[in-house]
């Protein structure tokens, strides 16, 4: 019983990780699209709840400023 619960918990963690990775990719895509559309870094940060440095890092990782 305990081993079964551990296995189920491990599967749930793996599924959550995959969902998190997908959400991060979606966020990065939205940030890049917004910046290419002319939105300022500070506005993107305000709209996403990220700090401006995180937005700039995300953009820099994708070759944008």
N, CA and C atoms as a LAMMPS dump frame, in Angstrom:
ITEM: TIMESTEP
0
ITEM: NUMBER OF ATOMS
195
ITEM: BOX BOUNDS ff ff ff
-5.0000000000000000e+02 5.0000000000000000e+02
-5.0000000000000000e+02 5.0000000000000000e+02
-5.0000000000000000e+02 5.0000000000000000e+02
ITEM: ATOMS id mol type element x y z
1 1 1 N 0.823 -1.194 0
2 1 2 C 0 0 0
3 1 3 C 0.867 1.258 0
4 2 1 N 1.873 1.314 0.877
5 2 2 C 2.731 2.495 0.939
6 2 3 C 3.511 2.688 -0.348
7 3 1 N 4.004 1.571 -0.917
8 3 2 C 4.747 1.665 -2.172
9 3 3 C 3.858 2.172 -3.292
10 4 1 N 2.616 1.74 -3.304
11 4 2 C 1.659 2.204 -4.304
12 4 3 C 1.43 3.703 -4.163
13 5 1 N 1.276 4.179 -2.93
14 5 2 C 1.085 5.607 -2.674
15 5 3 C 2.304 6.41 -3.113
16 6 1 N 3.494 5.853 -2.845
17 6 2 C 4.719 6.538 -3.268
18 6 3 C 4.785 6.629 -4.782
19 7 1 N 4.428 5.57 -5.451
20 7 2 C 4.43 5.57 -6.917
21 7 3 C 3.446 6.574 -7.481
22 8 1 N 2.264 6.637 -6.898
23 8 2 C 1.252 7.596 -7.341
24 8 3 C 1.708 9.024 -7.089
25 9 1 N 2.332 9.243 -5.946
26 9 2 C 2.825 10.585 -5.63
27 9 3 C 3.925 10.993 -6.604
28 10 1 N 4.8 10.064 -6.942
29 10 2 C 5.872 10.36 -7.898
30 10 3 C 5.303 10.698 -9.263
31 11 1 N 4.283 9.974 -9.684
32 11 2 C 3.632 10.276 -10.966
33 11 3 C 2.976 11.655 -10.936
34 12 1 N 2.36 11.989 -9.822
35 12 2 C 1.717 13.298 -9.686
36 12 3 C 2.751 14.417 -9.752
37 13 1 N 3.905 14.218 -9.136
38 13 2 C 4.977 15.215 -9.182
39 13 3 C 5.474 15.377 -10.608
40 14 1 N 5.663 14.275 -11.32
41 14 2 C 6.105 14.353 -12.712
42 14 3 C 5.101 15.107 -13.573
43 15 1 N 3.829 14.84 -13.376
44 15 2 C 2.786 15.533 -14.133
45 15 3 C 2.79 17.024 -13.814
46 16 1 N 2.974 17.371 -12.56
47 16 2 C 3.018 18.785 -12.163
48 16 3 C 4.229 19.482 -12.773
49 17 1 N 5.358 18.798 -12.82
50 17 2 C 6.556 19.379 -13.439
51 17 3 C 6.315 19.671 -14.908
52 18 1 N 5.693 18.723 -15.601
53 18 2 C 5.413 18.925 -17.021
54 18 3 C 4.466 20.112 -17.229
55 19 1 N 3.47 20.237 -16.375
56 19 2 C 2.538 21.358 -16.468
57 19 3 C 3.252 22.68 -16.201
58 20 1 N 4.164 22.684 -15.235
59 20 2 C 4.929 23.886 -14.923
60 20 3 C 5.816 24.284 -16.097
61 21 1 N 6.5 23.317 -16.694
62 21 2 C 7.353 23.616 -17.846
63 21 3 C 6.53 24.207 -18.99
64 22 1 N 5.359 23.644 -19.239
65 22 2 C 4.491 24.143 -20.306
66 22 3 C 4.023 25.567 -19.998
67 23 1 N 3.675 25.826 -18.752
68 23 2 C 3.231 27.163 -18.363
69 23 3 C 4.361 28.181 -18.51
70 24 1 N 5.577 27.786 -18.167
71 24 2 C 6.727 28.687 -18.329
72 24 3 C 6.981 28.99 -19.796
73 25 1 N 6.856 27.976 -20.654
74 25 2 C 7.023 28.208 -22.094
75 25 3 C 5.948 29.161 -22.61
76 26 1 N 4.716 28.964 -22.169
77 26 2 C 3.62 29.842 -22.582
78 26 3 C 3.852 31.277 -22.114
79 27 1 N 4.324 31.427 -20.886
80 27 2 C 4.616 32.758 -20.362
81 27 3 C 5.725 33.417 -21.168
82 28 1 N 6.783 32.679 -21.456
83 28 2 C 7.889 33.233 -22.248
84 28 3 C 7.399 33.67 -23.62
85 29 1 N 6.562 32.867 -24.241
86 29 2 C 6.012 33.214 -25.552
87 29 3 C 5.183 34.487 -25.464
88 30 1 N 4.369 34.608 -24.429
89 30 2 C 3.534 35.799 -24.262
90 30 3 C 4.392 37.042 -24.009
91 31 1 N 5.445 36.905 -23.206
92 31 2 C 6.338 38.028 -22.923
93 31 3 C 7.038 38.471 -24.203
94 32 1 N 7.537 37.538 -24.972
95 32 2 C 8.224 37.856 -26.224
96 32 3 C 7.27 38.531 -27.199
97 33 1 N 6.075 38 -27.315
98 33 2 C 5.073 38.577 -28.216
99 33 3 C 4.725 40 -27.802
100 34 1 N 4.544 40.21 -26.51
101 34 2 C 4.21 41.547 -26.009
102 34 3 C 5.344 42.532 -26.293
103 35 1 N 6.566 42.099 -26.07
104 35 2 C 7.712 42.989 -26.298
105 35 3 C 7.856 43.312 -27.776
106 36 1 N 7.71 42.313 -28.616
107 36 2 C 7.776 42.551 -30.073
108 36 3 C 6.645 43.463 -30.525
109 37 1 N 5.546 43.453 -29.791
110 37 2 C 4.418 44.316 -30.094
111 37 3 C 4.591 45.729 -29.568
112 38 1 N 5.728 45.996 -28.916
113 38 2 C 6.019 47.347 -28.461
114 38 3 C 5.736 47.623 -27
115 39 1 N 5.284 46.638 -26.256
116 39 2 C 5.009 46.856 -24.842
117 39 3 C 6.326 47.012 -24.082
118 40 1 N 6.357 47.931 -23.146
119 40 2 C 7.572 48.17 -22.366
120 40 3 C 7.812 47.042 -21.371
121 41 1 N 9.073 46.905 -20.991
122 41 2 C 9.434 45.886 -20.004
123 41 3 C 8.687 46.123 -18.697
124 42 1 N 8.587 47.375 -18.278
125 42 2 C 7.898 47.658 -17.012
126 42 3 C 6.411 47.312 -17.099
127 43 1 N 5.806 47.523 -18.241
128 43 2 C 4.384 47.185 -18.408
129 43 3 C 4.195 45.665 -18.417
130 44 1 N 5.09 44.959 -19.113
131 44 2 C 5.025 43.496 -19.122
132 44 3 C 5.169 42.973 -17.697
133 45 1 N 6.124 43.53 -16.964
134 45 2 C 6.343 43.105 -15.579
135 45 3 C 5.085 43.329 -14.742
136 46 1 N 4.482 44.487 -14.895
137 46 2 C 3.279 44.794 -14.124
138 46 3 C 2.13 43.858 -14.478
139 47 1 N 1.989 43.546 -15.742
140 47 2 C 0.887 42.694 -16.201
141 47 3 C 1.069 41.225 -15.807
142 48 1 N 2.324 40.787 -15.683
143 48 2 C 2.59 39.378 -15.397
144 48 3 C 2.887 39.091 -13.931
145 49 1 N 3.181 40.146 -13.173
146 49 2 C 3.565 39.944 -11.78
147 49 3 C 5.035 39.598 -11.623
148 50 1 N 5.774 39.647 -12.706
149 50 2 C 7.221 39.409 -12.654
150 50 3 C 7.928 40.717 -12.341
151 51 1 N 9.153 40.625 -11.853
152 51 2 C 9.925 41.856 -11.693
153 51 3 C 10.605 42.163 -13.035
154 52 1 N 10.915 43.442 -13.291
155 52 2 C 11.503 43.824 -14.577
156 52 3 C 12.78 43.055 -14.922
157 53 1 N 13.597 42.734 -13.932
158 53 2 C 14.823 41.98 -14.209
159 53 3 C 14.495 40.592 -14.756
160 54 1 N 13.477 39.962 -14.238
161 54 2 C 13.073 38.641 -14.739
162 54 3 C 12.576 38.731 -16.179
163 55 1 N 11.834 39.792 -16.47
164 55 2 C 11.348 40 -17.843
165 55 3 C 12.539 40.212 -18.769
166 56 1 N 13.474 41.058 -18.366
167 56 2 C 14.66 41.303 -19.202
168 56 3 C 15.462 40.028 -19.402
169 57 1 N 15.606 39.223 -18.361
170 57 2 C 16.323 37.95 -18.483
171 57 3 C 15.621 37.011 -19.466
172 58 1 N 14.31 36.956 -19.384
173 58 2 C 13.54 36.115 -20.287
174 58 3 C 13.718 36.574 -21.736
175 59 1 N 13.687 37.884 -21.928
176 59 2 C 13.875 38.429 -23.266
177 59 3 C 15.294 38.179 -23.771
178 60 1 N 16.272 38.391 -22.911
179 60 2 C 17.672 38.192 -23.288
180 60 3 C 17.943 36.734 -23.658
181 61 1 N 17.321 35.816 -22.961
182 61 2 C 17.5 34.4 -23.265
183 61 3 C 16.971 34.045 -24.659
184 62 1 N 16.131 34.931 -25.187
185 62 2 C 15.572 34.712 -26.512
186 62 3 C 16.088 35.734 -27.524
187 63 1 N 17.186 36.399 -27.182
188 63 2 C 17.835 37.322 -28.109
189 63 3 C 17.131 38.649 -28.286
190 64 1 N 16.316 39.045 -27.324
191 64 2 C 15.605 40.319 -27.404
192 64 3 C 16.047 41.239 -26.27
193 65 1 N 15.728 42.497 -26.414
194 65 2 C 16.006 43.486 -25.389
195 65 3 C 14.73 44.079 -24.88
